[in-house]
Amino acid sequence: MSCVYCIPQHSSKINAELKKFGPDLVGQKYLTIEKDRNIYHQKFFEWLTVNGDKLMRLSVLGGEPLLQKEFWELLEQLTTERHPNLELTINSNLNCDQQTIERFVNLAHTLVKDRRLKRIDIGCSLDCWGKPAEFVRHGLDLNNWQRNFEFLINHKWLYITVHHVITALTIKTAIDLQRKITEYKKKNKSIVQAYHFLDGPTTEVYHPGIFGYDFFKNDIDQLLQEYPETQHWDKTAKGRLIGVAKMLQSSKIDIPRLKKLQETLDMIDVRRNTNWKNVFPEIAQFFKEHNI
């Protein structure tokens, strides 16, 4: 996948795109692939065997762990060792086939059942719903994500979180995803919904504050009013969203950055054969009203 706000260090798709078309408008350039990757890989596995008992949590972020052979090597190695205090967590876009997600659940269940690990967490990344979700997380098949997520929540020994990245492109339809999660929590109340604010160089164009607070006020108010709370962790997770709302209250329209956002979206359309104005009509109308 090549999420619009991601960086080439984390996405081989974005890196390939930068190699083909050149730098983007926030200055990201093509990166040469690290030649010593296999050495670091080997050193890590050797280190884990010796030091795994000292770890409390091991996080595998990505790219996409479920599509990397090294991740499966990690799970297989853990089936031969015993680290009863270790919590393993992975972040996934759930953009894999059903066989892959079933393979993960089966291996994870073995690790927990045999007490080789204390617990396993999976963070399921998705920011909003509908066409905006597939535009922002370019390469995403939303129906596929939904099928895999519905499979995961049947296994209540897993610790499941839905991670949302808050950007100017995701707030308007975040409520549609949140309502989906509200329904899912009726089946598995332990699902945690967590909002995160974007960081890195793409913040320059995707920060919602550049629209001023009024443009997103009603959307954020609605998210807060309908935030589903079924367990104590929900109060902590909701606090992230409250913090974002407070941060944005002092925002004012930033015309130069809005112009750069429009140029960035136009550039994406050319590079990916998309049509952002059809996907984000409210943003297109905002640009029109402000002569951007």
C-alpha positions as CSV (number, residue, x, y, z in Angstrom):
1,M,0.0,0.0,0.0
2,S,1.0,3.6,-0.3
3,C,-1.0,5.7,2.2
4,V,-0.9,9.4,1.2
5,Y,0.6,10.5,4.5
6,C,3.2,7.8,4.8
7,I,6.9,8.1,4.0
8,P,9.3,6.0,1.8
9,Q,11.1,4.5,4.8
10,H,7.9,2.7,5.7
11,S,6.4,2.0,2.3
12,S,8.2,0.3,-0.7
13,K,5.2,1.4,-2.9
14,I,5.8,5.0,-2.1
15,N,9.5,4.6,-2.6
16,A,8.9,3.1,-6.0
17,E,6.6,5.9,-6.9
18,L,9.2,8.5,-5.9
19,K,11.7,6.7,-8.0
20,K,9.4,6.7,-11.1
21,F,8.0,10.3,-10.8
22,G,10.6,12.1,-8.7
23,P,10.2,14.0,-5.3
24,D,6.8,14.9,-4.0
25,L,5.8,18.4,-3.0
26,V,6.8,18.1,0.7
27,G,10.4,17.1,-0.3
28,Q,10.3,13.3,0.0
29,K,12.8,11.6,-2.3
30,Y,13.6,8.1,-3.4
31,L,15.7,6.1,-0.9
32,T,18.3,3.6,-1.7
33,I,17.5,0.2,-0.1
34,E,19.7,-0.8,2.8
35,K,22.2,-3.4,1.6
36,D,22.9,-4.8,5.1
37,R,19.3,-5.8,5.8
38,N,20.0,-9.5,6.0
39,I,22.8,-9.0,8.6
40,Y,20.5,-6.9,10.8
41,H,17.8,-9.6,10.4
42,Q,20.1,-12.3,11.6
43,K,21.5,-10.3,14.5
44,F,18.0,-9.5,15.7
45,F,17.0,-13.2,15.8
46,E,20.1,-14.1,17.6
47,W,19.6,-11.3,20.1
48,L,16.0,-12.3,20.7
49,T,16.8,-15.9,21.6
50,V,19.2,-14.7,24.3
51,N,17.3,-11.7,25.6
52,G,13.6,-12.5,25.0
53,D,13.0,-13.3,28.7
54,K,14.0,-9.7,29.6
55,L,11.4,-8.2,27.2
56,M,7.9,-7.1,28.3
57,R,6.7,-6.1,24.9
58,L,7.8,-6.6,21.3
59,S,6.2,-4.5,18.7
60,V,6.3,-5.3,14.9
61,L,5.2,-2.2,13.0
62,G,5.8,-2.2,9.3
63,G,5.2,-1.8,6.3
64,E,2.9,-4.7,6.6
65,P,4.1,-7.5,8.8
66,L,1.7,-10.1,7.4
67,L,3.3,-9.8,4.0
68,Q,6.9,-10.0,5.2
69,K,8.6,-13.4,5.4
70,E,10.7,-12.3,8.3
71,F,7.6,-11.9,10.4
72,W,6.6,-15.5,9.8
73,E,10.1,-16.6,10.7
74,L,9.7,-14.6,14.0
75,L,6.4,-16.5,14.8
76,E,8.0,-19.8,14.0
77,Q,11.0,-19.1,16.2
78,L,8.8,-18.1,19.1
79,T,7.0,-21.5,18.9
80,T,10.4,-23.1,19.8
81,E,11.1,-20.7,22.7
82,R,9.3,-19.7,25.9
83,H,8.9,-16.1,27.0
84,P,5.9,-16.2,29.4
85,N,6.1,-12.4,30.2
86,L,6.4,-11.2,26.7
87,E,3.5,-9.4,24.9
88,L,3.7,-9.4,21.1
89,T,1.9,-6.7,19.2
90,I,1.7,-6.1,15.4
91,N,0.2,-3.4,13.3
92,S,-1.6,-4.5,10.2
93,N,-3.5,-3.0,7.3
94,L,-5.5,-6.3,7.1
95,N,-5.0,-6.0,3.3
96,C,-4.1,-9.7,2.9
97,D,-6.0,-12.7,1.8
98,Q,-8.1,-14.8,4.1
99,Q,-5.6,-17.7,4.2
100,T,-2.9,-15.3,5.5
101,I,-5.1,-13.9,8.3
102,E,-6.2,-17.5,9.3
103,R,-2.5,-18.6,9.3
104,F,-1.7,-15.7,11.7
105,V,-4.6,-16.5,14.1
106,N,-3.6,-20.2,14.2
107,L,0.0,-19.5,15.0
108,A,-0.9,-16.8,17.5
109,H,-3.3,-19.1,19.2
110,T,-0.6,-21.8,19.5
111,L,1.8,-19.3,21.1
112,V,-0.8,-18.1,23.7
113,K,-2.3,-21.6,24.4
114,D,1.2,-23.1,25.0
115,R,2.1,-20.1,27.2
116,R,5.1,-19.3,25.1
117,L,3.9,-15.7,25.1
118,K,1.8,-13.8,27.6
119,R,-0.6,-12.3,25.0
120,I,-0.8,-11.1,21.4
121,D,-2.2,-7.7,20.3
122,I,-3.1,-6.7,16.7
123,G,-3.6,-3.1,15.7
124,C,-5.9,-3.0,12.7
125,S,-5.2,0.2,10.8
126,L,-8.0,2.1,9.1
127,D,-8.8,5.8,9.2
128,C,-12.3,6.4,7.8
129,W,-14.8,4.6,5.6
130,G,-15.8,4.3,2.0
131,K,-14.0,5.8,-1.0
132,P,-12.0,8.2,1.2
133,A,-10.5,5.3,3.1
134,E,-9.4,3.6,-0.2
135,F,-8.0,6.9,-1.5
136,V,-6.0,7.7,1.7
137,R,-4.7,4.2,2.1
138,H,-4.1,3.7,-1.6
139,G,-4.1,0.0,-2.5
140,L,-6.7,-0.9,0.2
141,D,-9.6,-3.2,-0.6
142,L,-12.1,-2.1,2.1
143,N,-14.3,-5.2,1.6
144,N,-11.2,-7.3,2.2
145,W,-10.3,-5.4,5.4
146,Q,-13.9,-5.8,6.7
147,R,-13.9,-9.6,6.1
148,N,-10.6,-10.0,7.8
149,F,-11.6,-7.8,10.8
150,E,-14.8,-9.7,11.2
151,F,-12.8,-12.9,11.3
152,L,-10.4,-11.5,14.0
153,I,-13.1,-10.3,16.4
154,N,-14.5,-13.9,16.7
155,H,-11.2,-14.8,18.6
156,K,-11.7,-13.0,21.9
157,W,-8.3,-14.1,23.3
158,L,-6.7,-11.6,20.9
159,Y,-6.3,-8.0,21.9
160,I,-7.7,-5.9,19.1
161,T,-7.3,-2.2,18.5
162,V,-8.4,-0.1,15.5
163,H,-5.9,2.6,14.8
164,H,-7.1,5.8,13.0
165,V,-4.8,8.4,11.7
166,I,-6.5,11.8,11.9
167,T,-5.9,13.9,8.8
168,A,-7.7,16.5,6.8
169,L,-8.8,13.8,4.4
170,T,-10.2,11.4,7.0
171,I,-12.2,13.4,9.6
172,K,-15.4,13.8,7.5
173,T,-16.0,10.0,7.1
174,A,-14.4,8.8,10.4
175,I,-17.9,8.7,11.9
176,D,-18.9,6.0,9.4
177,L,-16.0,3.8,10.6
178,Q,-16.7,4.6,14.3
179,R,-20.3,3.5,13.9
180,K,-19.1,0.3,12.3
181,I,-16.9,-0.3,15.4
182,T,-19.8,0.5,17.7
183,E,-21.7,-2.4,16.1
184,Y,-18.7,-4.7,16.2
185,K,-18.3,-3.9,20.0
186,K,-21.7,-5.5,20.6
187,K,-20.1,-8.7,19.5
188,N,-16.7,-8.2,21.1
189,K,-16.7,-5.4,23.6
190,S,-12.9,-5.6,24.2
191,I,-12.2,-3.9,20.8
192,V,-10.3,-0.6,21.5
193,Q,-10.7,2.3,19.1
194,A,-7.7,4.7,19.1
195,Y,-7.2,8.0,17.3
196,H,-3.7,9.1,16.4
197,F,-2.5,12.4,15.0
198,L,-0.2,12.2,11.9
199,D,3.4,13.2,12.1
200,G,6.3,13.5,9.7
201,P,6.8,15.7,6.6
202,T,3.3,15.1,5.2
203,T,1.9,17.0,8.2
204,E,2.6,20.2,6.2
205,V,-0.3,19.4,3.8
206,Y,-2.6,17.0,5.7
207,H,-2.9,18.7,9.0
208,P,-6.6,19.4,9.5
209,G,-5.8,22.7,11.3
210,I,-4.9,24.4,8.0
211,F,-8.7,24.5,7.2
212,G,-9.4,26.3,10.4
213,Y,-11.5,24.8,13.3
214,D,-15.0,25.5,12.0
215,F,-14.6,23.2,8.9
216,F,-14.3,20.1,11.1
217,K,-16.0,21.2,14.3
218,N,-19.3,19.4,13.8
219,D,-17.5,16.2,12.6
220,I,-15.3,16.2,15.7
221,D,-18.2,17.0,18.0
222,Q,-20.1,14.0,16.5
223,L,-17.2,11.7,17.0
224,L,-16.9,12.6,20.6
225,Q,-20.7,12.4,21.2
226,E,-20.9,8.9,19.7
227,Y,-17.6,7.5,20.9
228,P,-18.4,3.9,22.0
229,E,-17.4,3.1,25.6
230,T,-17.7,-0.5,26.7
231,Q,-14.6,-0.9,28.9
232,H,-12.2,1.2,31.0
233,W,-9.6,1.5,28.2
234,D,-12.2,3.3,26.1
235,K,-12.0,6.3,28.4
236,T,-8.2,6.6,27.9
237,A,-8.5,6.1,24.2
238,K,-11.3,8.8,23.9
239,G,-8.9,11.1,25.7
240,R,-6.7,11.2,22.6
241,L,-9.6,12.5,20.5
242,I,-10.5,15.1,23.2
243,G,-6.9,16.3,23.0
244,V,-7.0,16.6,19.2
245,A,-10.3,18.6,19.5
246,K,-8.7,21.0,22.0
247,M,-5.6,21.4,19.8
248,L,-7.6,22.3,16.8
249,Q,-9.8,24.9,18.5
250,S,-7.2,27.6,18.0
251,S,-6.6,26.7,14.3
252,K,-7.0,29.3,11.6
253,I,-7.2,29.0,7.8
254,D,-3.7,28.7,6.3
255,I,-4.0,29.6,2.6
256,P,-0.4,28.8,1.5
257,R,-0.6,25.3,3.0
258,L,-4.1,24.7,1.5
259,K,-2.7,25.6,-1.9
260,K,0.1,23.1,-1.4
261,L,-2.5,20.5,-0.3
262,Q,-4.5,21.1,-3.5
263,E,-1.3,20.8,-5.6
264,T,-0.4,17.6,-3.8
265,L,-3.9,16.0,-4.4
266,D,-3.6,17.0,-8.1
267,M,-0.2,15.4,-8.2
268,I,-1.6,12.2,-6.6
269,D,-4.3,12.1,-9.3
270,V,-1.7,12.1,-12.0
271,R,0.5,9.5,-10.4
272,R,-2.2,7.1,-9.3
273,N,-5.0,7.8,-11.8
274,T,-7.5,8.9,-9.1
275,N,-9.9,11.8,-8.9
276,W,-9.7,13.5,-5.5
277,K,-12.5,16.0,-6.2
278,N,-15.1,13.2,-6.6
279,V,-13.9,11.5,-3.4
280,F,-13.7,14.7,-1.3
281,P,-16.4,17.1,-2.6
282,E,-16.6,19.1,0.6
283,I,-12.9,19.9,0.4
284,A,-13.2,20.8,-3.3
285,Q,-16.1,23.1,-2.5
286,F,-14.0,24.7,0.4
287,F,-11.2,25.4,-2.1
288,K,-13.6,27.0,-4.5
289,E,-15.2,29.2,-1.9
290,H,-11.7,30.5,-0.8
291,N,-10.4,30.9,-4.3
292,I,-7.7,28.3,-3.9
